[in-house]
Amino acid sequence: MSTASTGAPGAPTLIPATILTGFLGSGKTTLLKRVLTETHGQKIAVIENEFGEENIDNDILVSETQEQIIQLSNGCVCCTIREDLRTTLSDLATRRRKGELDFERVVIETTGLADPGPVAQTFFMDDEIAETFLLDSILTLVDAKHADEQLNTRQEARRQVGFADQIFLSKTDLVDDATVEALAHRLKHMNPRAPQQRVHFGEVPIKDVFDLRGFNLNAKLEIDPDFLKADDHGHDHDHDHDHGHDHAHDHDHAHGHEGHDHAPGEHCDHPHHHHHDDDVKSFVFRSERPFNPAKLEDFLGAIVQVYGPKMLRYKGVLNMNGTDKKVIFQGVHQLMGSDLGPKWMPGEEKISKMVFIGIDLPKDILMQGLEGCLA
Protein backbone atom coordinates (compact mmCIF):
# COMPACT_ATOMS: atom_id res chain seq x y z
CA MET A 1 0.00 0.00 0.00
CA SER A 2 1.46 3.31 -0.90
CA THR A 3 2.15 5.71 1.92
CA ALA A 4 1.46 8.69 -0.30
CA SER A 5 -1.21 9.54 2.25
CA THR A 6 1.39 11.11 4.52
CA GLY A 7 1.44 14.17 2.25
CA ALA A 8 5.14 14.98 2.27
CA PRO A 9 6.05 18.66 2.61
CA GLY A 10 6.24 20.33 -0.77
CA ALA A 11 4.25 17.56 -2.40
CA PRO A 12 1.24 18.67 -4.43
CA THR A 13 -1.94 18.52 -2.40
CA LEU A 14 -3.76 15.31 -3.04
CA ILE A 15 -7.47 15.41 -3.88
CA PRO A 16 -9.41 13.69 -1.11
CA ALA A 17 -11.86 10.98 -2.18
CA THR A 18 -14.79 9.59 -0.23
CA ILE A 19 -16.53 6.31 -1.02
CA LEU A 20 -20.24 6.34 -0.25
CA THR A 21 -21.78 2.91 0.07
CA GLY A 22 -24.92 1.39 1.49
CA PHE A 23 -27.61 -1.03 0.54
CA LEU A 24 -30.35 -0.20 -1.96
CA GLY A 25 -32.75 2.35 -0.55
CA SER A 26 -30.54 3.28 2.40
CA GLY A 27 -30.54 6.95 1.40
CA LYS A 28 -27.21 7.39 -0.41
CA THR A 29 -28.75 9.60 -3.07
CA THR A 30 -30.55 11.71 -0.46
CA LEU A 31 -27.29 12.23 1.39
CA LEU A 32 -25.48 12.95 -1.86
CA LYS A 33 -28.04 15.53 -2.96
CA ARG A 34 -27.70 17.23 0.37
CA VAL A 35 -23.93 17.32 0.07
CA LEU A 36 -24.17 18.66 -3.49
CA THR A 37 -26.76 21.34 -2.87
CA GLU A 38 -25.66 22.56 0.55
CA THR A 39 -23.88 25.90 0.35
CA HIS A 40 -20.57 24.79 1.77
CA GLY A 41 -18.65 26.48 -1.01
CA GLN A 42 -16.78 23.29 -1.89
CA LYS A 43 -16.48 22.07 -5.43
CA ILE A 44 -17.11 18.36 -5.52
CA ALA A 45 -16.87 15.84 -8.32
CA VAL A 46 -19.33 12.99 -7.92
CA ILE A 47 -18.69 9.68 -9.62
CA GLU A 48 -21.77 7.52 -9.88
CA ASN A 49 -21.44 3.82 -10.32
CA GLU A 50 -25.04 3.15 -11.09
CA PHE A 51 -27.54 4.38 -13.53
CA GLY A 52 -31.11 3.71 -12.76
CA GLU A 53 -33.85 4.84 -10.49
CA GLU A 54 -31.54 6.41 -8.03
CA ASN A 55 -29.22 8.54 -10.08
CA ILE A 56 -28.95 12.26 -9.44
CA ASP A 57 -32.24 13.97 -10.11
CA ASN A 58 -32.37 16.30 -13.06
CA ASP A 59 -33.47 19.21 -10.94
CA ILE A 60 -29.91 19.72 -9.76
CA LEU A 61 -28.35 19.20 -13.17
CA VAL A 62 -27.64 22.10 -15.47
CA SER A 63 -28.64 20.33 -18.63
CA GLU A 64 -29.64 16.98 -20.02
CA THR A 65 -26.59 15.68 -21.79
CA GLN A 66 -25.15 12.45 -23.09
CA GLU A 67 -21.74 13.59 -21.92
CA GLN A 68 -20.03 11.46 -19.35
CA ILE A 69 -19.25 14.49 -17.21
CA ILE A 70 -22.07 16.83 -16.28
CA GLN A 71 -21.64 20.24 -14.72
CA LEU A 72 -24.01 20.81 -11.79
CA SER A 73 -25.66 24.12 -11.05
CA ASN A 74 -23.56 24.80 -7.94
CA GLY A 75 -20.18 24.29 -9.60
CA CYS A 76 -19.94 20.60 -8.77
CA VAL A 77 -19.47 18.03 -11.49
CA CYS A 78 -21.07 14.64 -11.87
CA CYS A 79 -19.96 11.72 -13.98
CA THR A 80 -20.65 8.04 -14.44
CA ILE A 81 -18.16 5.23 -14.55
CA ARG A 82 -17.88 4.28 -18.19
CA GLU A 83 -15.10 1.73 -18.11
CA ASP A 84 -13.55 1.34 -14.72
CA LEU A 85 -12.98 3.64 -11.83
CA ARG A 86 -9.30 4.05 -12.65
CA THR A 87 -9.94 5.53 -16.10
CA THR A 88 -12.72 7.75 -14.76
CA LEU A 89 -10.46 9.15 -12.00
CA SER A 90 -7.59 9.56 -14.42
CA ASP A 91 -9.86 11.42 -16.86
CA LEU A 92 -11.10 13.74 -14.10
CA ALA A 93 -7.53 14.45 -12.96
CA THR A 94 -6.38 15.23 -16.53
CA ARG A 95 -9.26 17.61 -17.14
CA ARG A 96 -8.63 19.30 -13.83
CA ARG A 97 -4.94 19.80 -14.67
CA LYS A 98 -5.91 21.33 -18.02
CA GLY A 99 -8.26 23.72 -16.24
CA GLU A 100 -11.36 22.26 -17.92
CA LEU A 101 -12.86 21.17 -14.62
CA ASP A 102 -12.62 22.65 -11.18
CA PHE A 103 -13.15 20.46 -8.14
CA GLU A 104 -11.52 20.01 -4.75
CA ARG A 105 -12.70 16.55 -3.78
CA VAL A 106 -14.33 13.45 -5.16
CA VAL A 107 -17.26 11.40 -3.88
CA ILE A 108 -17.79 7.95 -5.38
CA GLU A 109 -21.26 6.52 -4.98
CA THR A 110 -21.15 2.74 -5.36
CA THR A 111 -24.07 0.59 -6.38
CA GLY A 112 -26.13 -0.79 -3.53
CA LEU A 113 -24.71 -4.23 -4.23
CA ALA A 114 -21.07 -3.25 -4.56
CA ASP A 115 -18.20 -4.48 -2.46
CA PRO A 116 -16.26 -1.30 -1.58
CA GLY A 117 -12.99 -3.27 -1.33
CA PRO A 118 -11.86 -3.10 -4.96
CA VAL A 119 -12.97 0.55 -5.13
CA ALA A 120 -10.73 1.34 -2.15
CA GLN A 121 -7.85 -0.70 -3.57
CA THR A 122 -7.84 1.37 -6.76
CA PHE A 123 -6.38 4.25 -4.74
CA PHE A 124 -3.39 2.20 -3.61
CA MET A 125 -2.62 -0.06 -6.54
CA ASP A 126 -2.22 2.49 -9.26
CA ASP A 127 0.67 4.93 -9.01
CA GLU A 128 -0.95 7.62 -11.12
CA ILE A 129 -4.09 7.55 -8.97
CA ALA A 130 -2.07 7.44 -5.72
CA GLU A 131 -0.08 10.50 -6.82
CA THR A 132 -3.25 12.51 -7.46
CA PHE A 133 -5.91 11.28 -5.05
CA LEU A 134 -5.99 10.40 -1.38
CA LEU A 135 -8.64 7.98 -0.19
CA ASP A 136 -10.18 9.68 2.83
CA SER A 137 -12.85 7.29 4.06
CA ILE A 138 -15.61 4.83 3.33
CA LEU A 139 -19.04 5.96 4.54
CA THR A 140 -21.75 3.35 4.86
CA LEU A 141 -25.43 4.16 5.11
CA VAL A 142 -27.58 1.61 6.90
CA ASP A 143 -31.37 1.71 6.62
CA ALA A 144 -32.60 1.07 10.18
CA LYS A 145 -35.96 -0.25 8.99
CA HIS A 146 -34.65 -2.93 6.64
CA ALA A 147 -31.14 -3.49 7.98
CA ASP A 148 -31.75 -6.67 9.94
CA GLU A 149 -33.25 -8.48 6.99
CA GLN A 150 -30.57 -7.16 4.62
CA LEU A 151 -27.74 -8.08 6.99
CA ASN A 152 -29.24 -11.54 7.50
CA THR A 153 -29.62 -12.31 3.82
CA ARG A 154 -27.03 -10.30 1.91
CA GLN A 155 -23.31 -10.60 2.42
CA GLU A 156 -22.76 -7.40 0.40
CA ALA A 157 -24.62 -5.48 3.10
CA ARG A 158 -22.45 -7.05 5.83
CA ARG A 159 -19.27 -6.29 3.88
CA GLN A 160 -20.27 -2.65 3.49
CA VAL A 161 -20.54 -2.43 7.28
CA GLY A 162 -17.17 -4.12 7.76
CA PHE A 163 -15.43 -1.68 5.43
CA ALA A 164 -16.89 1.48 6.94
CA ASP A 165 -14.92 4.26 8.60
CA GLN A 166 -18.21 5.94 9.52
CA ILE A 167 -21.70 4.46 9.67
CA PHE A 168 -24.80 6.59 9.18
CA LEU A 169 -28.09 5.07 10.34
CA SER A 170 -30.96 6.34 8.20
CA LYS A 171 -34.72 5.95 8.66
CA THR A 172 -34.39 5.58 12.44
CA ASP A 173 -37.65 7.54 12.77
CA LEU A 174 -39.49 4.58 11.21
CA VAL A 175 -38.56 2.11 13.95
CA ASP A 176 -38.61 2.11 17.74
CA ASP A 177 -35.60 2.89 19.91
CA ALA A 178 -35.10 -0.73 20.98
CA THR A 179 -34.74 -1.74 17.32
CA VAL A 180 -32.18 1.00 16.67
CA GLU A 181 -30.25 0.05 19.83
CA ALA A 182 -30.20 -3.62 18.84
CA LEU A 183 -29.03 -2.70 15.34
CA ALA A 184 -26.31 -0.40 16.71
CA HIS A 185 -25.12 -3.23 18.96
CA ARG A 186 -25.02 -5.65 16.04
CA LEU A 187 -23.11 -3.22 13.81
CA LYS A 188 -20.62 -2.53 16.58
CA HIS A 189 -19.71 -6.21 16.70
CA MET A 190 -19.17 -6.30 12.99
CA ASN A 191 -17.17 -3.08 13.02
CA PRO A 192 -16.07 -1.49 16.30
CA ARG A 193 -13.82 0.98 14.42
CA ALA A 194 -16.61 2.96 12.81
CA PRO A 195 -18.52 5.57 14.81
CA GLN A 196 -22.26 5.40 14.24
CA GLN A 197 -24.49 8.41 13.74
CA ARG A 198 -28.22 8.70 13.13
CA VAL A 199 -29.15 10.86 10.16
CA HIS A 200 -32.50 12.31 9.27
CA PHE A 201 -33.29 12.73 5.56
CA GLY A 202 -29.60 12.90 4.74
CA GLU A 203 -29.04 15.93 6.96
CA VAL A 204 -25.46 15.43 7.97
CA PRO A 205 -23.08 18.28 8.78
CA ILE A 206 -20.41 18.35 6.11
CA LYS A 207 -17.68 17.96 8.75
CA ASP A 208 -19.04 14.47 9.51
CA VAL A 209 -18.74 13.46 5.87
CA PHE A 210 -15.38 14.80 4.69
CA ASP A 211 -11.81 14.72 5.96
CA LEU A 212 -12.41 11.83 8.34
CA ARG A 213 -8.94 10.43 7.52
CA GLY A 214 -10.04 6.83 7.79
CA PHE A 215 -7.12 5.63 5.69
CA ASN A 216 -4.45 7.88 7.11
CA LEU A 217 -1.70 5.95 8.76
CA ASN A 218 -2.10 7.77 12.04
CA ALA A 219 -1.36 6.77 15.58
CA LYS A 220 -4.99 6.70 16.60
CA LEU A 221 -6.78 3.41 16.58
CA GLU A 222 -10.41 4.14 17.27
CA ILE A 223 -12.12 1.09 18.66
CA ASP A 224 -15.53 1.69 20.11
CA PRO A 225 -14.93 1.86 23.88
CA ASP A 226 -18.31 0.23 24.59
CA PHE A 227 -17.27 -2.69 22.42
CA LEU A 228 -14.16 -3.21 24.55
CA LYS A 229 -16.16 -2.73 27.75
CA ALA A 230 -18.78 -5.18 26.55
CA ASP A 231 -16.01 -7.71 26.15
CA ASP A 232 -14.54 -6.87 29.51
CA HIS A 233 -17.47 -8.00 31.57
CA GLY A 234 -18.36 -11.56 32.02
CA HIS A 235 -19.68 -12.91 28.76
CA ASP A 236 -19.11 -16.63 28.76
CA HIS A 237 -15.72 -17.47 27.37
CA ASP A 238 -16.03 -21.20 27.22
CA HIS A 239 -15.67 -20.96 23.46
CA ASP A 240 -12.48 -18.91 23.62
CA HIS A 241 -8.96 -19.91 24.45
CA ASP A 242 -7.65 -18.17 27.51
CA HIS A 243 -3.97 -17.53 26.91
CA GLY A 244 -3.61 -16.19 30.41
CA HIS A 245 -2.67 -12.77 29.04
CA ASP A 246 -4.20 -9.45 29.82
CA HIS A 247 -6.01 -9.36 26.52
CA ALA A 248 -7.88 -12.64 26.94
CA HIS A 249 -11.02 -10.74 27.83
CA ASP A 250 -10.80 -8.90 24.57
CA HIS A 251 -11.83 -11.84 22.48
CA ASP A 252 -14.82 -11.03 20.41
CA HIS A 253 -17.92 -12.99 21.21
CA ALA A 254 -19.47 -12.29 17.87
CA HIS A 255 -23.12 -12.77 18.67
CA GLY A 256 -22.90 -16.54 18.72
CA HIS A 257 -24.70 -16.54 22.02
CA GLU A 258 -27.64 -18.82 21.71
CA GLY A 259 -27.66 -21.04 24.73
CA HIS A 260 -25.13 -19.07 26.74
CA ASP A 261 -26.25 -17.70 30.05
CA HIS A 262 -25.63 -14.06 30.73
CA ALA A 263 -23.33 -13.33 33.60
CA PRO A 264 -25.13 -12.13 36.73
CA GLY A 265 -26.00 -8.46 36.53
CA GLU A 266 -25.26 -8.27 32.84
CA HIS A 267 -27.42 -5.84 30.98
CA CYS A 268 -29.72 -7.66 28.61
CA ASP A 269 -32.81 -5.72 27.59
CA HIS A 270 -32.89 -7.15 24.15
CA PRO A 271 -32.35 -10.86 24.12
CA HIS A 272 -32.43 -10.66 20.32
CA HIS A 273 -29.11 -8.82 20.38
CA HIS A 274 -27.26 -12.05 20.47
CA HIS A 275 -29.07 -14.08 17.88
CA HIS A 276 -27.04 -12.99 14.90
CA ASP A 277 -23.96 -14.95 14.14
CA ASP A 278 -22.83 -12.69 11.34
CA ASP A 279 -20.00 -13.86 9.13
CA VAL A 280 -18.51 -10.35 9.21
CA LYS A 281 -16.92 -10.10 12.64
CA SER A 282 -14.25 -8.14 14.33
CA PHE A 283 -11.84 -8.92 17.07
CA VAL A 284 -9.14 -7.07 18.90
CA PHE A 285 -5.68 -8.25 19.95
CA ARG A 286 -3.86 -6.39 22.72
CA SER A 287 -0.54 -7.13 24.33
CA GLU A 288 1.88 -5.38 26.65
CA ARG A 289 4.79 -7.41 25.31
CA PRO A 290 6.57 -5.98 22.28
CA PHE A 291 6.48 -7.71 18.89
CA ASN A 292 9.46 -9.26 17.16
CA PRO A 293 9.36 -7.32 13.84
CA ALA A 294 10.63 -10.12 11.58
CA LYS A 295 8.25 -12.70 13.03
CA LEU A 296 5.27 -10.37 12.80
CA GLU A 297 6.03 -9.42 9.23
CA ASP A 298 6.30 -13.08 8.20
CA PHE A 299 3.11 -14.01 10.01
CA LEU A 300 1.01 -11.11 8.68
CA GLY A 301 2.38 -11.69 5.19
CA ALA A 302 1.31 -15.33 5.33
CA ILE A 303 -2.12 -14.50 6.76
CA VAL A 304 -2.80 -11.90 4.08
CA GLN A 305 -1.79 -14.39 1.36
CA VAL A 306 -4.29 -16.94 2.64
CA TYR A 307 -7.14 -14.88 4.03
CA GLY A 308 -6.72 -11.55 2.18
CA PRO A 309 -9.99 -11.77 0.23
CA LYS A 310 -11.86 -12.26 3.51
CA MET A 311 -10.00 -9.53 5.38
CA LEU A 312 -11.99 -6.32 4.95
CA ARG A 313 -10.17 -3.79 7.13
CA TYR A 314 -7.44 -4.22 9.69
CA LYS A 315 -5.33 -1.77 11.56
CA GLY A 316 -2.87 -1.71 14.42
CA VAL A 317 -0.73 0.59 16.51
CA LEU A 318 2.17 -1.57 17.62
CA ASN A 319 5.01 -1.67 20.08
CA MET A 320 7.96 -3.20 18.20
CA ASN A 321 11.34 -4.27 19.46
CA GLY A 322 14.10 -2.11 18.05
CA THR A 323 12.26 1.21 17.75
CA ASP A 324 11.07 3.78 20.24
CA LYS A 325 8.32 4.83 17.81
CA LYS A 326 4.86 3.43 17.39
CA VAL A 327 4.52 1.29 14.28
CA ILE A 328 1.23 1.79 12.47
CA PHE A 329 -0.09 -0.68 9.97
CA GLN A 330 -3.36 -1.07 8.13
CA GLY A 331 -4.79 -2.89 5.21
CA VAL A 332 -7.65 -3.62 2.87
CA HIS A 333 -7.87 -7.20 1.61
CA GLN A 334 -4.36 -8.22 0.47
CA LEU A 335 -2.93 -4.71 0.48
CA MET A 336 -1.09 -3.84 3.64
CA GLY A 337 1.03 -0.82 4.50
CA SER A 338 2.95 0.34 7.53
CA ASP A 339 4.66 3.44 8.75
CA LEU A 340 6.58 4.73 11.75
CA GLY A 341 4.43 6.93 13.92
CA PRO A 342 5.32 9.26 16.79
CA LYS A 343 7.52 8.18 19.69
CA TRP A 344 5.94 6.55 22.69
CA MET A 345 5.58 9.30 25.27
CA PRO A 346 7.46 9.03 28.56
CA GLY A 347 5.21 7.15 30.96
CA GLU A 348 2.82 6.03 28.19
CA GLU A 349 1.85 2.37 28.44
CA LYS A 350 3.36 0.59 25.45
CA ILE A 351 0.41 -1.56 24.48
CA SER A 352 0.04 -3.00 21.00
CA LYS A 353 -3.54 -2.93 19.76
CA MET A 354 -4.84 -4.46 16.56
CA VAL A 355 -8.34 -4.77 15.19
CA PHE A 356 -9.29 -7.19 12.41
CA ILE A 357 -12.60 -7.03 10.56
CA GLY A 358 -13.36 -9.79 8.11
CA ILE A 359 -15.52 -12.64 6.90
CA ASP A 360 -15.26 -15.83 8.91
CA LEU A 361 -11.66 -15.11 9.87
CA PRO A 362 -10.09 -17.92 11.92
CA LYS A 363 -9.75 -16.03 15.14
CA ASP A 364 -7.90 -18.75 17.05
CA ILE A 365 -5.24 -19.06 14.33
CA LEU A 366 -4.78 -15.28 14.25
CA MET A 367 -4.68 -14.88 18.02
CA GLN A 368 -2.23 -17.73 18.55
CA GLY A 369 -0.10 -16.60 15.60
CA LEU A 370 0.13 -13.04 16.91
CA GLU A 371 0.92 -14.41 20.37
CA GLY A 372 3.80 -16.35 18.78
CA CYS A 373 5.22 -13.14 17.25
CA LEU A 374 5.72 -11.44 20.60
CA ALA A 375 9.33 -10.97 21.62
C-alpha positions, 0 to 999 in steps of 0.5 A: 500500500502506498504511503502517499497519504502522509502528504510529504512537505512540498508535495502537491496537495492530493485530492481527497476521495470519499466512497459512499456505500450502502444497501439499496434504498438506504438513502445514499442519493438523499445524502449525496443531494444534500452534500451537493446542494448545501452551500458549503462552497466546496467544489465536488466531483461525484462519480456515480457507479449506477444508472437507474432509479436512483441517479442524481435527479435532473433538478440539480443538473444544469442540462440533459446531456449524453456527456459522461461528465455533467456540470451541476448548477452549484459548480460541482461536477457529476460523472458516471463510470464508463469503463472502470474507476481508474480511467474515470479518476484519471480522466477527471484528474487530466481535465482538472490539470488542463483547467477544464474542470474545477473540483476540490474533492471526489465522492464515489457513490457505489451501487447498492450491491457493490463491495467497496474493497476493490474501489478502495484498492484502486487508490493504492494499486495504481501509481498515477491515482495514488499520486493525485488522489488520497482515499479519505474514508468509506461511509456506509449508510444503513437503513434502520428499517430494513437493515436486519433483513438485509444483513441476515440475507445479503453478504454485500450489506455485511461487507459494506458495514465491515469496510466502513470508517463511519456508519450513518443510520438512516430511517431511524424515525421509522422504527422504535428505539429498541430496534435501533439500539439492537441494530447499533449493537449488532453493527458494533460487533461487525465493526467497532472501528466505525462511529455510528451516527443517526441521520434524518433525511440525509441531513449530515453536517459536512464535517461528519462526511469529509476529511475523516482520515479513515485511511491515514496511517495515524497513531490513533486506533479508534475502537468503540470503547463500549465494544471493549467494555462489553467484552470486559465484563463476564460474557461466557468465554467457554468458546475462547482460548484463555492464553492467560494474558491481559487481553484474553477478555478482549476476544470477540464474542461475535453474537454466537450466544444462543444457549449461553447464560448471561453473567449475573447483573449483565445488561440484557434488555434485548435478548435478540441482540445475540441471535445474529452470528454474522460472518462479518466479525471483528476482534481485537488483539492487545498485548503489553509485550513488544512484537518481534518485527521479523516474526510479525512481518512473516506471520502477517504476510502469510495471513494476508496471502491466505485470508486476504480476500476475507479480510476487509479492514485491519489496523494496528498501533504496535510496540515493536522491538528495536524502535522507540516509535509506534509502528502503524499498519493497516490494510484492505484485503491483500494490500497492507502498508505500515509506517513509523508513527510518533515516539511513545511518550514518557510514561505512556503504556506501550500496548500494541492494539490491533483490530481485524474485521473480516468474513469468517476469519479464523480467530484462534489461528490469528490470536495464537499466531500473533501471540507467537510473534511477541518478543 
